[in-house]
Amino acid sequence: MSKFADFSQPQRQSLPGIVVMFANTLQKSVRAFWPILLIWIVKIETLNKFFVFGGITVAILIIALISYLQYYFFTFHIDDESNEFVIQKGVLNKTRITIQLHKIQQVSINQSLIQRLVGVHKLEIDTAGSDKKEASISAISHDLATILKERLINHSQLDRSEIAETILEENTPTSFIKIGLLSLIKIGFTSNYVKSFALLFLFFTTIMENLQQFSQNEVIDEDKVTSYLDKLPILTSIAIVLGSIVGLVLVVNLVRTVIKYFDFTIQKSKQAIILTYGLISTKNTLLNPNKVQKIKITQNYFQKKFDVTTIEVHQASSDVEKVKEKDKIEVPGCTANERDAILNLLYKKLPTREKLYLPNWRKLAINSFFLLVLPLLISLILVFNTKIITWKEWILYACVFALFSGLLLWFSFKNYKLFVSNDFIIKQNGAWDIENNIVEPYKIQAITTQQFFWQKGTNIGSITLSTAGGTISFSTGNYTEIKNLVNLWLFQVETSEENWM
């Protein structure tokens, strides 16, 4: 592909993209009609095979025709006069997507397994005013995608020869950090336990329910399982059940981490950072340091011993709470030195922890009442009225719950801190996974303080800092100190000449 590509004229996607569109449409159709397909598979012997396979053939031909029409009517170009990127698509319902170039925040070049097989890439465009990908091109060659990405990010009015020289210079980025397989294994074994357990639970319950709908007998004989466990000592039975759950969670977490972040590489170009990773589907994301709103650094006890940590980068979004998990920018498994190098690259300096602010002891008391005392009282009332378990069993469960919850509440309170310096605000919190959220004061968009009437006598209150990439809250702090911080941050916002968009 020529480096002097003319994007002023409407262009179609790469011709092999028809295969990608066919695969995507087929996948959506299977997801929509999987109950019917499942019934056909189970009852294949009793159905008329001519109608079954004939219907499948007709459906595939229709999907192929739709895929070609989607390819034919999809065009994109750059309107240099109005500084806009324009996409036109649609077979019956025509759609025109117009994006102002100065609002483009991030451009990613990704490649799924199907796209890798046919030799095309997917280009996604994200703007600060949307909680989802603003637009995407599903099938484009790597050379054309790279040139288009640079044109969209660096949209200044240069002539094409200057653009080509810039692209040649920035297409040879210098290698910065490479996350090895060993680091991914460490982070895979020591993070996201709850998420992996929920995924396993959802997967197995869904499979069991669907299988039992088409079977008269139970898929798993619960009586046999119970009788087998009853023959073993109670501690052995508990160990087998817990060990199986923990083992599955660790394996699932490890596989997910390695597949998603395999060959994670960070490179520096002239004006941005390039993140490349993925085993089955690869992602190539261009990140502009100036547009970073908030950074979250997460590390637990085991990760600290293994010298690995996770960095999560938040950019501007109109509704941060709706940002999809898969669209978040994460750097997993980096060492302490790599973490500092990344922070230096994003902030041009290391965040410092100068003045420390601690919560009032009442935070621990309130959390203990609602999360420890109140649940115990409710369970006590239920046992007293229903006798669902014996008092001996309740005492055992209550002691275990009180010990576990008490430790979590105590460590959560001890780790709850706010650090303030002239250039950075760092909020630390967490009981097991310790999170450090970092914000630069001049990027604050709104400040909210709150003090309930019963807090006035003790002079405590809360503060919430809102940015375009998320919020930071600090509760039950000294209200006089909070008001002083508000005055300082408002002054910094009003006098700063830094540009973060």
URZI-V30127 format. One record per backbone hydrogen bond with DSSP energy under -0.5 kcal/mol. NH is the residue of the N-H (numbers start at 1). CO is the residue of the C=O. E is the energy in kcal/mol with one decimal. If there is no record, write none. Layout:
# URZI-V30127
NH,CO,E  NH,CO,E
This chain:
# URZI-V30127
5,2,-0.9  7,5,-0.8  9,6,-0.5  11,76,-2.2  14,139,-1.9  17,14,-1.9  18,15,-2.0  19,16,-1.3  20,16,-0.9  21,17,-2.7  22,18,-2.4  23,19,-2.5  24,20,-2.5  25,21,-2.6  26,22,-2.6  27,23,-2.3  28,24,-2.2  29,25,-2.2  30,26,-2.4  31,27,-2.2  32,28,-2.0  33,29,-2.2  37,33,-2.1  38,34,-2.6  39,35,-2.0  40,36,-2.3  41,37,-2.3  42,38,-2.3  43,39,-2.6  44,41,-0.9  46,43,-1.0  47,43,-0.7  49,47,-0.8  52,48,-2.1  53,49,-2.6  54,50,-2.0  55,51,-2.4  56,52,-2.0  57,53,-2.2  58,54,-2.4  59,55,-2.3  60,56,-2.2  61,57,-2.2  62,58,-2.3  63,59,-2.4  64,60,-2.3  65,61,-2.2  66,62,-2.5  67,63,-2.4  68,64,-2.0  69,65,-2.3  70,66,-2.4  71,67,-2.0  72,68,-2.7  73,69,-2.3  74,71,-1.0  75,73,-0.6  75,88,-2.5  76,11,-1.7  77,86,-2.1  78,7,-3.5  79,77,-0.5  79,84,-3.3  80,78,-1.0  83,79,-1.0  84,79,-1.8  85,99,-3.1  86,77,-3.1  86,84,-0.5  87,97,-2.7  88,75,-2.6  89,95,-2.6  94,92,-0.8  95,89,-3.5  97,87,-3.4  98,96,-0.5  99,85,-2.5  101,83,-2.3  103,100,-1.5  104,101,-1.3  105,126,-2.6  106,126,-1.9  107,286,-0.6  108,124,-2.4  109,284,-4.2  110,108,-0.6  110,122,-3.2  111,282,-3.5  116,112,-2.3  117,113,-1.9  118,114,-1.7  119,115,-0.8  120,115,-2.4  121,140,-2.6  122,110,-3.4  123,137,-2.4  124,108,-2.7  124,122,-0.5  125,135,-3.0  126,106,-2.7  128,103,-1.2  130,127,-1.1  134,125,-1.6  135,125,-1.4  137,123,-2.7  138,136,-0.5  140,121,-1.8  145,141,-2.6  146,142,-2.4  147,143,-2.2  148,144,-2.6  149,145,-2.4  150,146,-1.9  151,147,-2.2  152,148,-2.3  153,149,-2.3  154,150,-2.9  155,153,-1.0  158,156,-1.8  163,159,-2.1  164,160,-2.4  165,161,-2.1  166,162,-2.2  167,163,-2.6  168,164,-2.5  169,165,-2.0  170,166,-2.5  171,167,-1.8  172,169,-0.8  174,268,-2.2  176,266,-2.3  177,266,-2.0  179,264,-2.7  180,178,-0.6  184,180,-1.7  185,181,-2.3  186,182,-2.1  187,183,-2.4  188,184,-2.3  189,185,-1.8  190,186,-0.8  196,192,-2.0  197,193,-2.5  198,194,-2.5  199,195,-2.1  200,196,-2.4  201,197,-2.7  202,198,-2.5  203,199,-2.3  204,200,-2.6  205,201,-2.3  206,202,-2.0  207,203,-2.3  208,204,-2.6  209,205,-2.3  210,206,-2.1  211,207,-2.4  212,208,-2.4  213,209,-1.2  214,210,-0.6  214,211,-0.8  215,212,-0.9  222,220,-1.1  225,221,-1.9  226,222,-2.8  227,223,-2.6  228,224,-2.1  229,225,-2.2  230,226,-2.3  231,227,-1.1  232,228,-0.5  232,229,-1.0  237,233,-2.5  238,234,-2.4  239,235,-2.4  240,236,-2.4  241,237,-2.4  242,238,-2.9  243,239,-2.6  244,240,-2.3  245,241,-2.2  246,242,-3.0  247,243,-2.7  248,244,-2.4  249,245,-2.6  250,246,-2.6  251,247,-2.3  252,248,-2.8  253,249,-2.6  254,250,-2.5  255,251,-2.7  256,252,-2.6  257,253,-2.2  258,254,-2.5  259,255,-2.5  260,256,-2.2  261,257,-2.6  262,258,-1.0  264,179,-0.6  264,261,-0.8  265,276,-2.9  266,177,-3.5  267,274,-2.6  268,174,-2.5  269,272,-2.5  273,287,-2.9  274,267,-2.9  275,273,-0.5  275,285,-3.0  276,265,-2.4  277,283,-2.0  278,262,-2.1  279,259,-2.2  282,111,-3.0  283,277,-3.3  284,109,-1.3  285,275,-3.0  286,107,-1.6  287,273,-3.5  287,285,-0.6  289,287,-0.7  291,288,-1.8  292,289,-1.4  293,314,-2.6  294,314,-1.8  295,438,-1.9  296,312,-2.8  297,436,-2.3  298,296,-0.5  298,310,-2.6  299,434,-1.7  304,300,-2.1  305,301,-1.8  306,302,-2.1  307,303,-0.7  307,304,-0.6  308,303,-2.5  309,334,-1.2  310,298,-2.2  311,331,-2.4  312,296,-3.0  313,329,-3.2  314,294,-3.0  316,291,-0.6  317,468,-2.8  322,319,-1.4  323,320,-1.5  327,324,-1.1  328,325,-1.3  329,313,-1.0  330,328,-0.7  331,311,-3.1  332,330,-0.5  334,309,-1.8  339,335,-2.9  340,336,-2.2  341,337,-2.0  342,338,-2.3  343,339,-2.4  344,340,-2.3  345,341,-1.9  346,342,-2.3  347,343,-2.9  348,344,-1.9  349,343,-0.6  354,352,-0.7  355,420,-2.3  357,418,-2.7  359,416,-0.7  360,476,-3.3  363,360,-2.0  365,361,-1.6  366,362,-2.8  367,363,-2.3  368,364,-2.2  369,365,-1.9  370,366,-2.3  371,367,-2.5  372,368,-1.4  373,368,-2.5  374,369,-3.2  376,372,-1.5  377,373,-2.3  378,374,-2.4  379,375,-2.3  380,376,-2.1  381,377,-2.2  382,378,-2.2  383,379,-2.4  384,380,-2.2  385,381,-2.0  386,382,-2.6  387,383,-1.7  394,390,-2.4  395,391,-2.4  396,392,-1.9  397,393,-2.8  398,394,-3.0  399,395,-2.2  400,396,-2.1  401,397,-2.7  402,398,-2.8  403,399,-2.4  404,400,-2.5  405,401,-3.0  406,402,-2.2  407,403,-1.9  408,404,-2.0  409,405,-2.7  410,406,-2.3  411,407,-2.6  412,408,-2.3  413,409,-2.0  414,410,-2.5  415,411,-1.9  416,413,-0.9  417,415,-0.9  417,428,-2.2  418,357,-2.1  419,426,-3.2  420,355,-2.4  421,424,-2.6  425,439,-2.5  426,419,-2.9  427,425,-0.5  427,437,-2.5  428,417,-2.7  428,426,-0.6  429,435,-2.0  434,299,-2.2  434,432,-0.9  435,429,-3.1  435,433,-0.6  436,297,-2.3  437,427,-2.8  438,295,-3.1  438,436,-0.5  439,425,-2.3  443,440,-2.1  444,441,-1.7  445,466,-3.3  446,466,-1.5  448,464,-2.6  450,462,-2.3  455,452,-1.9  456,452,-0.6  456,453,-0.8  459,455,-0.7  459,456,-0.6  460,455,-1.7  461,477,-1.9  462,450,-2.9  463,474,-2.2  464,448,-2.7  465,472,-3.3  466,446,-2.9  466,464,-0.5  467,470,-2.4  470,467,-1.1  472,465,-2.2  474,463,-2.6  477,461,-2.6  479,459,-2.2  482,478,-2.1  483,479,-2.2  484,480,-1.7  485,481,-2.1  486,482,-2.2  487,483,-1.9  488,484,-1.9  489,485,-2.8  490,486,-2.6  491,487,-1.8  492,488,-2.0  493,489,-2.5  494,490,-2.2  495,491,-1.9  496,492,-1.5
